[in-house]
Amino acid sequence: MINLSAVDIRKWNYLEDLVGVDDEPSGPVIVKSNLNHGGLPERLLGPRPSGPARLVAGIRRRFRRRLGLVNEIRFKSDYEIFPDRGSVPARRFIDGSVVQRFRPERRDGDFVLREYYFLGDVEVLSMEIGSDPILTTGRQVDYPVASPPPEVRAVRDRLNLDYGKIDFSCPEGKVVVYDANKCVGTRADPGGPVRKVAAALSRGIDAWVHSDAS
């Protein structure tokens, strides 16, 4: 079974350069959810509210966010960047969030997100470049079947991931891991870049089935 041994992918198990409440307040930091995808997989296991209830909750949440009153980090859009550790609200150090030093990779003024996709022994590297420091969903480039940096591979090994994606960047040549995901999916009609990644990963299915059968 794929990812059978990947039982705990909370961020504090694998992220480096995490910042604690007693650390020196030097440099920008980003506050993010400790859970994968903001805890959405866990929420989907519970009872789901009706359509109108979800709509009302979404409107209320957006309103509270504009007022700076959002407490729980449920989505990537709830992530926040602060100028230093001292600017982070104290509750973020005790509410299950993680605080990581913010060291983005830049290219021509934009933000770079590198993505390591893998299925068994097939590995694909991709890159997204966009103007938003958190929601890097800009133009997607590069889809080589290639090996990731050793630091990224080490995260995969530590989490026992057979299939998934790891987000990272390389600011000034140093590897910074952002996130690991073991439930990679896509919308019903993916674009060309996603199709290229999926086509490359599909080559790992046969190898996985044969190794699992043996």
C-alpha positions in Angstrom: 0.0 0.0 0.0 1.3 3.4 -1.0 2.4 5.7 1.9 1.5 3.1 4.5 4.4 4.1 6.7 3.8 7.8 6.3 1.9 8.3 9.5 2.9 11.7 10.7 3.7 14.6 8.3 3.1 17.5 10.7 5.5 20.3 9.8 7.4 20.4 13.1 8.6 16.8 12.3 10.7 17.9 9.3 11.0 21.7 9.0 14.3 23.3 9.8 14.8 26.9 11.0 11.7 26.9 13.1 11.5 29.9 15.5 10.5 29.6 19.1 9.0 32.2 21.4 12.3 32.8 23.2 14.5 33.1 20.0 16.1 36.3 19.1 13.8 38.4 16.8 16.0 38.6 13.8 14.6 38.7 10.3 11.2 38.0 8.7 9.2 34.9 9.7 6.1 33.1 8.3 3.3 31.6 10.5 1.7 28.6 9.0 -0.4 25.6 10.0 1.4 22.6 11.5 -1.1 20.3 9.7 -0.9 19.4 6.1 -3.1 21.5 3.9 -4.3 23.5 6.9 -5.9 20.4 8.4 -8.4 20.0 5.6 -7.9 16.2 5.4 -8.8 15.9 9.1 -11.8 18.2 8.8 -13.2 16.1 5.9 -13.4 13.1 8.2 -15.9 14.9 10.4 -19.5 15.9 9.7 -19.8 18.5 6.9 -22.0 21.6 7.2 -24.7 22.4 4.7 -24.1 24.6 1.7 -25.7 27.7 3.2 -23.8 27.1 6.5 -20.5 26.9 4.6 -21.3 30.1 2.7 -22.0 32.0 5.9 -18.9 30.7 7.6 -16.8 31.7 4.6 -18.2 35.2 4.6 -17.7 35.6 8.3 -14.2 34.3 8.1 -13.2 36.7 5.3 -14.7 39.6 7.4 -12.8 38.5 10.5 -9.6 38.2 8.5 -9.8 41.7 7.2 -10.1 42.9 10.8 -7.1 40.8 11.9 -9.3 38.5 14.0 -8.6 35.1 12.4 -7.3 32.7 15.0 -7.2 29.3 13.4 -5.1 28.8 10.3 -7.3 26.6 8.1 -6.0 27.6 4.6 -2.8 28.7 3.0 -4.4 32.1 2.5 -4.4 32.4 6.3 -0.6 32.2 6.5 1.0 35.4 7.7 4.4 37.0 7.2 5.9 39.2 10.0 9.0 41.4 10.0 10.5 39.4 12.9 9.8 37.0 15.7 8.9 39.8 18.1 6.0 40.9 15.8 4.3 37.5 15.9 1.2 37.3 18.2 2.0 35.3 21.3 -0.9 32.9 20.7 0.8 31.6 17.6 3.4 29.9 19.7 0.9 27.9 21.6 -2.1 27.3 19.2 -0.5 24.6 17.1 0.9 26.9 14.5 4.5 26.8 13.4 6.8 29.8 12.9 9.5 29.5 10.3 12.1 31.9 9.2 10.9 33.4 5.9 13.7 33.1 3.3 12.1 33.2 -0.2 13.9 32.6 -3.4 13.5 35.5 -5.8 13.8 35.8 -9.6 13.4 39.1 -11.4 11.3 40.4 -8.5 9.0 37.4 -8.3 8.9 34.5 -5.8 10.0 31.1 -6.7 8.5 27.8 -5.5 10.2 24.6 -6.4 8.2 21.4 -6.3 9.5 17.8 -6.0 6.9 15.3 -7.2 7.6 11.6 -6.7 6.0 8.1 -7.1 8.3 5.2 -6.2 11.6 5.7 -7.9 10.3 8.3 -10.4 11.0 11.9 -9.5 10.0 15.1 -11.2 11.1 18.6 -10.4 8.9 21.6 -11.2 9.0 25.3 -10.5 6.3 28.0 -10.1 7.1 31.7 -10.3 4.6 34.3 -9.1 4.2 37.7 -7.5 2.6 36.5 -4.2 5.0 35.4 -1.4 2.6 32.9 0.0 0.2 31.8 -2.8 2.9 31.0 -5.4 0.5 29.9 -8.2 2.1 31.8 -11.1 3.6 30.5 -14.3 4.9 26.9 -14.1 8.2 26.0 -15.7 10.6 23.1 -15.9 9.4 19.5 -15.6 12.6 17.4 -15.8 12.7 13.9 -14.4 15.6 14.6 -12.1 16.8 14.1 -8.5 16.1 16.7 -5.9 18.7 18.2 -3.5 19.8 15.8 -0.8 18.2 17.9 1.9 14.8 17.5 0.2 15.3 13.8 -0.4 16.1 13.5 3.3 12.7 14.9 4.2 11.0 12.3 2.0 13.0 9.5 3.7 12.3 10.8 7.2 8.5 10.9 6.5 8.5 7.5 4.7 6.7 8.9 1.7 6.2 6.7 -1.4 4.1 9.2 -3.3 3.7 12.9 -2.8 5.1 16.4 -3.3 7.6 18.5 -1.3 7.7 22.3 -1.7 11.0 24.0 -1.3 13.2 26.8 -2.5 16.9 27.6 -2.9 17.6 31.2 -1.8 21.2 32.0 -2.3 22.0 28.3 -2.9 20.6 27.1 0.4 17.8 24.6 0.5 14.7 25.6 2.4 11.8 23.1 2.7 8.3 24.6 3.1 5.8 21.8 3.0 5.3 18.0 2.4 2.1 16.5 1.0 1.2 12.9 0.6 -2.3 13.5 -1.0 -1.4 15.2 -4.3 -4.3 15.7 -6.6 -5.7 18.1 -9.2 -8.9 19.6 -10.5 -11.1 17.8 -13.0 -9.5 19.6 -16.1 -5.8 20.2 -15.3 -3.6 22.3 -17.5 -0.7 21.3 -19.6 2.0 21.6 -16.9 0.1 19.3 -14.5 -0.5 16.8 -17.3 3.3 16.7 -18.0 4.0 16.0 -14.3 1.3 13.3 -14.2 2.6 11.6 -17.4 6.1 11.4 -15.9 4.9 10.0 -12.6 2.7 7.4 -14.3 5.9 5.6 -15.2 6.3 4.8 -11.5 3.0 2.9 -11.2 4.2 -0.2 -13.0 7.4 -0.3 -11.0 5.5 0.2 -7.8 3.0 -2.6 -8.6 5.8 -5.0 -9.6 7.8 -4.3 -6.5 4.7 -4.6 -4.3 3.9 -7.9 -5.8 7.4 -9.3 -5.3 
